[in-house]
Amino acid sequence: MSKTIVIGACGQIGTELVLALRKQNGNDAVIAADVKNDCPALLSEGAYMKMDILDREFVRTTIINQEITEVYLLAALLSATAEKNPDFAWRLNMEGLFTILDLAKEGHVSKIFWPSSIAVFGPTTPRDHTPQFTIMEPTTVYGISKLAGERWCEYYFNKHNVDVRSIRYPGLISYTSLPGGGTTDYAVDIFYQAKLGKKYTCFLSEDTALPMMFMEDAIRATLELMNAPNEKLTVRSSYNLSGCSFTPSELTSIIKRHIPEFEIEYVPDFRQAIAESWPKSIDDSQARLDWGWKENYPTDLLVKTMIDHVDPSLLNV
């Protein structure tokens, strides 16, 4: 039986991805790994391993000895957090990728998933309906590392036939895990504050449009891409992917249909400049053509689902 490991399993994407992979492949086939000592209770029904992706020899030895054939490498420092610690962000986001790419190059790993981001785009990129292939001049440490990673993924595919697959995730919205330091995280935190009956202070301006996606769509897209026939895939850097796009003001208007008393104020901080360098909307027609991508959660349904399921007690308030 083939084995899968998800490195960065305790993060926003990782927790739900592990659960989806275990549902698809069985609990015993999927190992969750993260730098944290303990795993979330949600992941307790399968194997968990403490793993620092920067410990190259430990990662190599574990994957080889455990005969792991499929790796989902999610360990990364996200956009806003990375700006505060650029040296560490570069190391974490790049060195781990090389460790896994080299294992595949040597024949130990047969398939890799590595997430990219809309952060690979920059202020010179067309912001409306951003194409799959376009100008890419990121201005953040996170974006620079993700663009470099995309180029290395494609290089290893072309030079060493490494089967590495990737998605440029937009902002991801989930009710099962808390925000993790990203510029789009206002669109998660806002629901907690709304359900607590508190006024929300948004760190972006009211008219800042950004591409977003409900986590369930993102997880499904990841599995669909990884299960797609090799010959169908034409992009070996990273696929554009879109769910919906909205501004904080538009999101607030929909929330107020459910919670009329909700209030918001706008106090943009350093994340505003990051957001202004990113696309407003994404053209993901290549993903739709190559592997049949289609979102299930437009904005209205996303908002209703979040309001129905967000649990403010997760904030420990």
N, C-alpha and C positions, 0 to 999 in steps of 0.2 A: 504494500500500500504506500502510495506517495505521501510525503509529509510536506506541510506548509508551515511557515513561520511568519508572523506579523510583528515586525520590529517597530516599536512606538505604539504598542497595543492599548495603552491607557489614555491616549489622546482623543481628541474630538472625533476623528474619523476611525481610529483604531478600534475602539470598543465595539462600535456597531459593525465594522468590517469583520472582526473576529467572530461575532455572533452569526453573521450571514454566512461566512465560510464554514463554520461548524454545522450550521443547518444544511448546507450544501454537501459537505464532505464527511461529516461526523466529528464528534468532539475529539476523538483520539487522533485525528489526522491534522489538527491545527494547534500549533503552539503559539501562545501569546507571550511576547517578550517586551520588556520596557526597563528603563533605568530605575524605576521605583521598586522599593522592597516588596510591596504587596500589590496584587492586582485588584481591580474593582470587583465587588461581589458578583456583578453580572457575568464575569468571566471565570468564575470559580469551578465551573463544571468541566473544564478542560485543563491541560497543562499550562503552567505559567513559569516563566524563567526571568530572573533579573539579568539584564544585559545592557551594557554600555556600548553603543555602536562604535564609539571611538576606541574601544579595546579590540583592535584588529585581530590579534591572535586568538582571543577568546571567541570572538564571533566566527572566525574561520574554523577553529577546532570544533565548535559546537555544531555548525552546519554540516561539516564533513562527517563527524562521528555520528550524528543523529540521522544522517542520510536524508537531509532536507532537500527537496527538489524545487520548491517554489517559494520565493521570498517576496513579501510585501514590505517595502522599506519606507516607513512613514515618519521615522524619527527626524525631526527638524525643529529649528527655531523660527517662529512665524514672524510676519512682517514688522509689526510694531515692536515686539520684543527684540528682534534682531538688530534694529537701529540703535538700541541701547547697549548692545554688546557685539559689535560687528566682527571682531576677531574670532570669538567663539562660535558665532553664527556661521561664519564661513567654514570653519573646521567641521562643525557638526553636520552641516548641510552637504559638504562635498566629500570628506574623507570616508564617511560611511558608504556613500554611493560607490566609490572606487573599490572598497572591500568586497561589496556584493557583485559588482561587474566583473572583477577579477576572478571570483569564485565561479561565475558562469563561463568566463573565458577558458578556465581550466577544466570545465566539464562537470563540476560538482553540482551546479544549479542549472535547471533546464528552463526556468521562466521567472522573470522579475516584473513586479509592478513598482513603479516609482512615481509619486505624484509631483506634477508641476503646478503652476498657478497662473492666474491672470496677472500676477506681479511681474511676469517676464516682459510685459509690454511697458511702454513709457510714454512721456509727454509728446513724442513725435509720432506715436502710433495713431492711426485713425481710430477715434474713440467710439464712433457709432457703427454697430454691426462689424466689429473688428474681425478681419479675415483670418483664416488659418495661417496663411503665409503673408507676412507683412513686416514693416519696420519694427524692430525690437531693440529699444535702448532704455532698459530699466534704470531707475535712479535710486533704488533701495538695495541694501545688502541682500535681503531675501530674494528680490527679483534678479539680481546679478547672479546669485548662486543657482537659482532655478534655471536661468537661461544657459549658464555654463553646463549644468547637469543635463539639460536637453541635448546640447551639442555632443556631450560625451556618450549619452545613451545611443544617439544615432551613429556615432563613430564606432562604438563597440558592436552595433548591429552590422554595419557595413564591413568592418575590418575583421571581426571575429565571429560573426553570425550569432551574437548573443540575442536571445529573444527577450527584449525588454520593452515594456508597454507603459504608456503614460497618458494622463489626462491633465489638462490645465484647469484645475478646479476653480470655479468662481467662489464667492462667499458662501459658506455652508451653514445651514440653519438646522439645529437639532434640539430636541427637548430632553435627550438622555444624557448629555454631557454639557458642562459649563464652557463659556468662552475661553479660548486658549492664547490670547495675545495677538489677534489679527485685527487688521483695519476694518474688516467687515463685521466684527463681533458686536457692534451696536445692535445689529438686527437679530441677535439672540438675547442680549441683556434686556432689551426694551420690553420683551414679553414678561420677564420676571418682575420688572418694576411695575408694569401695567397690572399684573395679577396681585401684586402686593398693595396696590392702590397708591403708589408713590409717583411723584413727578419725576420724569426721566430727563437727565441731562445728557444730551447727545453730543459726542465729540466730532461729528461732521455737520456741515451746514445742511439746511433743510432741502436744498435742491441738488444734492450730490447723488446722482444716479450711478448705481453699480450693479453688475451681474450677480445674481444670487441663485441658490439651489437648495431645495429641501434635502436633508441628509439621506432619506430613503432613496431618492432619485440618484444621488451621488454613489451610494453603495451599489445599487442595481447597475448603474453604468460601469462601475469598476469590474464587477463580476462578468457583465456582458462582454466587455473588452477583453478580459482575460480568457474567456471561453470562446472568443471568436476564432475562426480558422485563420491560421497564419497567413495564408495566401490572400485573404480579404483585406489585410491591413496595408495601407499605403503611407501612413505617417509613423515614423520611428523616432521622431523628436518627442512631440506630445500633442494630443488631440485637443482642439477647442471643444468646450462643452458649455451648454447654456440651459438654464431652467427658466428664469424670469429676470427682469430688471426693474428696480424701483428706487425712489429717493426716500430719505427719512420722512419727509412730509407725506408722501403717498402711503407709506407703510402706516404712519400714524392715523391717517384718515380711515384706513380699513380697520385698524385696531379699535378705533372709536365707534365703529358700528357695533362692536361686541361689548366694549367697555366705554360708554359715552363720557364718563367723568375723567378719563385718562388725560394727563397733561404732559407736555414736553417743552423743554427749552433747548436752544442750540448754542453750544459753547465750543466752537471748533478748536482743536489743538493741533499738534504736529502731524497727526494722522490725516488731517485735511489735505495737506500737500501730497501725501502718499496716494490718497484716493483720487486726487485730481490728475495723477499720472497714469491712472488705470482706465480701461474701457468703460463706457456706459452700457454697452450691449455687445453680445458676442455672436458671430456667425459660426455655427457648428455644423454646417451642411456636410462637411467631410465625414464627420462621425456618423451622421444620419445615413450617408451613402454607403460607407464602408461596413458598418456593423449594426445598422438599423436603430441607432439611438433615437429615443423620443421621451421627453419628460412627462411625468404624470401629475406634477404639482405646480399649477399656475399660482400666481400670488394670492388670490382669494382663498384657495384651498389650503395653501401653506399657512396663512394667518389663522384660519379656523382651527387647523390641526394643532398649531402651537398653543393657542389659547386653551384648547381642550385638554392638553396634556402636560404643559409646563408645570413643574412642581417647585414653588418658591423655597421649600424647605431645603432644597439642595444648596442654597446659598448660606445655610446656617445662620439665618437672621431670626 
